[in-house]
């Protein structure tokens, strides 16, 4: 088992990044390693960190500017093989289909429900660690 799971959290809004960190905490489940949150605020840093490797899951803010999480998810899915699981945060339930079309495994709705969000991320991380 690795020392920690690296979760990239992208948003141009520090408050959104903090809410994601608060919702996930530092450990989702006793069978998984601790979480290490890698915060980024710009699309260029998302691409740099994801291409560098070592990220186990990315949470991308679909409402971020100048580039939203949906466009970044689509780009990452096209450029990375394999691509870590992607979660896109959406403001409207109706945007869920677009987030999934962009390549996100999960579309999580604002405001984040920590229990639901944690379960969604836990499912993705559990699947990923089982395959490793």
C-alpha positions, 0 to 999 in steps of 0.5 A: 500500500502507498504512503498516501493517495494524491488528490488534485483539487482544482478551482480558481476559488480557494473557498471551493478548494477548502470545501473539497478538502473539508468534505474529504478530510485526510482519510476516507476509510481505514483500508485506504492510505491517508489523502494528500490534497494537491491544490491548484488554481490554474488550468496550466497547473492542472495540466502540469501536475497531471502530466507529471503523474502521481495523482490518484484522483482529480476533483475539477471545478466545473464552474472555474474560470478561465477554464472549467473542469469539464473542458479540462476533464475532456482534455485530460482524458484525451491526453493521459493513458491511463487517466486517473479518475476524474470528478467534476463539480457542477452547480446544476443537476442538469449539468451532470450529463455534460460532466460525464460526457467530458470523461468524469466518472462522477459529477458532484453537485454544489453545495457538496454533501460531505457524506455523499461526496466522500462515498463517491470518491471512496468508490473511485479510490477503492476501485483504483487501489484494487487494480494497482 
